Amino acid sequence: MSYPYQIRSQEEYKAAYEKSIKDPEGFWASVASSFLWRKRWERVLEWNFEQPDVKWFKGAKLNITENCLDRHLGTLGNKPAIIWEPNDPEEHHRMITYRDLHHKVCQFANVLKNNGVKKGDRVCIYMGMVPELAIAVLACARIGAIHSVIFGGFSAQSIADRLKDAQALTVITCDGAYRGNKEIPLKSVIDDALVQCPFVNKVIVLTRTHTPVSMLKGRDVWWDDEIRKIETLGLNDCPAEEMDAEDPLFILYTSGSTGKPKGVVHTCGGYMVYTTYSFVNVFQYTPGDIHFCTADIGWITGHSYILYGPLGAGATTLMFEGVPTWPDAGRFWQIVDEYKVNILYTAPTAIRSLMGYGLGPVNAHNLGSLKVLGSVGEPINEEAWQWLNENIGKGKCPIVDTWWQTETGGIMISNMAGVTPAKPSYATLPLPGIDPILVDDAGKLIEGNDVSGNLCIRHPWPSIIRTTYGDHERCRTNYFATYPNLYFTGDGCYRDANGNYRITGRVDDVLNVSGHRIGTAEVENAINMHAGVIESAVVGYPHDIKGQGIYAYVVFANTHGNENLSRQDIMQTVSRIIGPIAKPDKIQFVSGLPKTRSGKIMRRILRKIAENEFEAIGDTSTLLDPLVVDDIIKHKI
Ligand code: WTA
């Protein structure tokens, strides 16, 4: 496979960038021509950001799985599409060729059809990182069902909220999942969620951990039994459903500044073009390379750069079930060595945690196969960048620092490996086709260099969010209303003297904990569910490994003298309501929260206290009760 849209030098980058800004439609039409369409578009782009209404490749017909699977069969049929590494290194890995993957996706697509799933239906997928998760996702896309993958760290309540929001009638899950030395009882969590969701009429369960599970007659079926039925019926092929370029491909829930996660919707045509285009260019993928993205498919990084981007490019993608520190902290490096991984795409939080184990686990393995390293999810601090560069890349692998979001679908600002220069802790330059700008709080364009502001994007790109599921107004107010005619990212940003972008973090009430997005309002809602809590306020604070930690100030009715137990009760409550990923790192019981006379909680003050920046608190005399601030500082943990 060759990639006519691949940019190979700095000069080509400059030329492509210029063309993409002068003639975006011509630029994207040319990129899109390398894909397989059943019918070509009538118009490349129609858009306005007021509503918003964005249509890419209008009138075109396609199926993304034909691009990710069928079109590679002739040339790459016997090449590995997915290498799967299990949690336990003693268990056998699996190597799934493009031909096998095509076959399995077709079979499972028929299972879905056989179970009544139709084009446009929503299917919720709550599985561990097993190849069948990839198969389930692609099988949905094959028949035009809209997948909604939920990360395994979310609770029953979170799943129920998402199932209701999406009105998903079908769930695909596993009996359990392995993660390091833990076993997560996925089916049991689903059962708890379904108590609130009687509309779900089918649950397909894959056996992974052999954990005993309850199976309801008429509703719950085994994956393997359903495959056998399909085999008996001889239904091995499944022609791909013809989709409109703007038909939804998937929903992925993500946190915002309100208490309720939003279902970000991506569509078939634009998402396909952008994920593969950005995959090839950022990582400079060369056919035959082994690409290892350590994310979970429950997040956007897994959707775009474990599955759709690499498979669209006919790449070999390595999917890892386990965690970086089990059975020991050399697990990533052992995998790199064993499979001769060429591209490693991971998160700063993982790097920081592995740095803590020293070089022993690194030096035990041969990392000579590595060509490119990538980082995503949060700003990468200079120390982690240098460690990665020296000890993993041995000074010879370009590091791409990729800035993007669930809503952008693919990488937006990043250097391109070996093509455009890196600068530690900078995402550097926009990809051709991306037009970032900085604005001040009033929405005024900030021109020139060596400036900071709110990061916005001026022109649509093919994988821009189309809507928030079931609530288009929310999409408009969240992303397109803050600054007229701009997509607002929610991130603050600095542009240096040479025009390189450095993302400085969220400017809204969204936290980034170990690269996971969590809304402070969501955590507060969960804390407030605890019977003893009167009110709470949650802020982020710098955390050595997680990037940000969660600091909760809680006004509690009565701790019965056992504050520690009450703290744990609150943690349990948050775990039940959202999931273990949202548990506060610190809970401070306080007598009151700093409020203005109109009753607004002064989070800025709480943030400064959590960051130990007491001098920066400023004037508190206008508060309803200035003394609470002194009290909070005195008892700070
Ligand atoms: C942050 C993950 C700095 C940012 C793909 C963004 C980053 C949010 C970077 C999106 C980076 C992601 N440098 N910050 N390279 N990558 N972020 O939706 O705040 O889970 O808005 O998407 O993560 O998180 P999300």
Boltz pocket constraint, residues with backbone or C-beta under 6 A from the ligand:
constraints:
  - pocket:
      binder: B
      contacts: [[A, 254], [A, 299], [A, 300], [A, 301], [A, 375], [A, 376], [A, 377], [A, 378], [A, 379], [A, 380], [A, 401], [A, 402], [A, 403], [A, 404], [A, 405], [A, 406], [A, 407], [A, 413], [A, 427], [A, 489], [A, 490], [A, 491], [A, 503], [A, 504], [A, 505], [A, 506], [A, 512], [A, 515], [A, 516], [A, 517]]
      max_distance: 6.0
